[in-house]
């Protein structure tokens, strides 16, 4: 009941703790009505100021002037009833009103200028400096586009005052001015202290992150652009008060080649279409969305379903029409009010922008969380070389595609796609009516070849069963046309296609060219990686067995066809395909049973591998097929690398590369380079591995080899760069790898998620926790589909909870811990994790001021500790509880704090009894240290000093590793002794000894801190 002044004040305090949003705004409106029932000017002013703040940060700025008018009437009538804070806010919020009036086109410009005059006169009368007034004049000039530089200099040349915008916001204003002048480099230099986090406020650096996105892109500072997007969007997401920033992030996605990500952001923020209380921000939002949607329309995706204003279904075309109509009208209203064309001109300039990069910027987060978003194609990298020309004549097109297919040339893929399109459109007439149709063969043969292409497309997407089915169908079609050799090759490919999905052979057969349509279809494009660091961790126990009876029958049939009278019934290449399938199957089988660490492999599988690869190799050499010969070499090299014979593997692979170059088939070298880089990485030669892997990527891009395992190669390059300490390169590579896995569809979702976990760990290690949290949130976008045993999502949720904790986002951290606790309830192993999660959740809940839930979690942690001990986390939880209680309640919280510390001692004692050799010195010393702090807060200084001395003594047992926390305990003891108890001489003596001790252990920073305290105690 809000029937007393105290009750209303308490409700105002509670509302102030809520996040900005509709609930806070509605409550603020109700509290204004509640305050009006009392003749208390101070209370009414506080309620109005709370409502004004809610409007400011909830996208309702246009309502603020009316509220502030009521505040001013109260001020003019009874200024003495305003407290110190409220008085300062009265003058501070003149600026808010000025911004609101300027951002509302229905407010005449004369009214805006009159308000500026009112602000100037009030500031002067109160003795305040006028720098904030000149700032508002500059914002007006920038908005209407007149006398901008003069207004800027009048503002920037004046010294800051106590009512100036915070330093971070002023930096943003100055940097934005430089961007409008076209000087991105100078703007980014001005922005440096904000973007680096040195200068912050409630909204900074996040708003600046959004505004700096395009300047960063234009300057080629792509790593910083990626980070600004990850960090800035997390803050802006769903916030109606930051509708402008959300639009800027959407525009960034459109211009960085991340259209699917832009559509995902649009879907997450569709409610922002309903934010109408900030017309200027709304115009910027609509324009940012239009940049994305117009680009999709130009690319021919007009029928694609997208998110728009709630209540209606939208396509690209219909949403684009809606955006243009509303945004054009809104810009025209501003220009009519202003008497200039500046607003409309800025909007047209934004809409004229086109993508700034040749290929998408890898962001590290999922490209799309909904199937319809995945329909948007990713802009491919621009190949360095000129692509194979496409013959106009259909017969010539088919013949050229077959020639390139036999060579394993990547352009065969593109030509076969074109053949498929024309055959679908023109039907049999495309074949029968073509000049030189007799050279093309029958319609049935072409149908079979196109079925092979569909098989390879399915294998590209890791749909092994579909790929195998298409290959079997192609075999039947070839058989009907009397092409027994082609039929046998297709059916043999089908036998091994299903082996690929287990992940055991990933990367090993990289020299193959399964997607050029002329080999085993063995899935050499699979990208899990076989080295210890690039592997995907898939279990191989469920891998399908090799059907050697069928493969033996295929070889017998091949020999029979080769010996048939009247000329061979199968080509040399068909025969080699059968041998390659056998070699791949033997390689697959051997890889599954290779021991770890490398030892002698089982004789049966090793013998079969040696026989099949030797046969394949000799047959390829006899038939003059360099590409097939090099594939055989790569199988052997991969096995050698897996067995630890790295030098032998590297030599073989370098020979492969040289032979391919000499044979004029450089398009096959990327896979050999990739396998060589993998071997070098396995051998610890990271620097050379990075060079070789990037050579592989460059060559694959040059030849536009769509089947190349880009994701696995980027993943390995990321690992190698991380080992070298090149964090930036590692982050780029892992981000690219994750994006490449996304493009492979649902079958590679696990690989993408695992890659992002590695990326998030790397970002956290590099003190880029906000970036890491954004990546982890992306991993968990599909967590609802995870089962109770899904350790991948459990690890991601734990990392996310800890990341949010590090960012002081305690409520969200606690929610993640609680979700994780629910997930762990279904686990039957690693039960100690329940104890750890409960303990960490309890601390997050306490810091979020949810004490009832925090104590419940504490009780769960203590109960779990009895069954599944995690002494360190549980003790840390109890110490943190003790510290928080005395911080919040002072001396009144001492009894509760001591109770928590007694529990911590009990936990330690039980652990010591269970493990007498355990290192308990840290836990014992830490409890003494916290008890000293608690006693000091309660003014019980003698007891505090005793506990500090006990902490110092306990740390002695830790040896050299305990010297840093020991120095901190000495600092606390000296403060109590010298400041609280007045024994400065004793405290200085204590500190002098500690300084010498720290220097003896090389702890210079600790020594400086203690020496500084000693100097201060000398006064």
Secondary structure, DSSP 8 states (H G I E B T S, - for coil): ---SHHHHHHHHHHHHTS-SSHHHHHHHHHHHHHHTTS--HHHHHHHHHHHHHHHHTTT-GGGHHHHHHHHHHHHHH-GGGS-HHHHHHHHHTHHHHHHHHHT-TTS-HHHHHHHHHHHHHHHHHHT--SHHHHHHHHHHHHHHTSSHHHHHHHHHTS---TTS--HHHHHHHHHHHHHHTT-HHHHHHHHHHHHTTSS--SSTTHHHHHHTHHHHHHTT-HHHHHHHHHHHHHHHTT-GGGHHHHHHHHHHHHHTT-HHHHHHHHHHTGGGGG--S-HHHHHHHHHHHHHHHHHHHHTT-TT-EE--STTS-EEHHHHHHHHHHHHHHHHHHHHHHHTSSHHHHHHHHHHT----SSS----SS-S-SSHHHHTS-------SS------SSHHHHHHHHHHHHHHT-THHHHHHHHHHHHHHHHTTHHHHTSTTHHHH--HHHHHHHHHHHHHHHHHHTT-HHHHHHHHHHHHHHHHHTT-HHHHHHHHHHHHHHTTGGGSTTTTTTTT--GGGTSS----TT--S--STTT------TT-----HHHHHHHHHHHHHHHT-TTS-SS-HHHHHHHHHHHHHHHHHHHHHH--SS-----HHHHHHHHHHHHHHHHHHHHTT-HHHHHHHHHHHHHHHHHTT-HHHHHHHHHHHHHHHHHTT-GGGHHHHHHHHHHHHHHTT-HHHHHHHHHHHHHHHHHTT-TTS-HHHHHHHHHHHHHHTT-HHHHHHHHHHHHHHHHHT-GGGHHHHHHHHHHHHHHHHHTT-HHHHHHHHHHHGGGGGG--TT-HHHHHHHHHHHHHHHHTT-HHHHHHHHHHHHHHHTT-SS-THHHHHHHHHHHHHHHHTT-HHHHHHHHHHHHHHHHHS--HHHHHHHHHHHHHHHHHHHGGGGHHHHHHHHHHHHHHHHHHHHH-TTS--HHHHHHHHHHHHHHHHHTT-HHHHHHHHHHHHHHHHTTGGGGHHHHHHHHHHHHHIIIIIS--HHHHHHHHHHHHHHHHHTT-HHHHHHHHHHHHHTT-
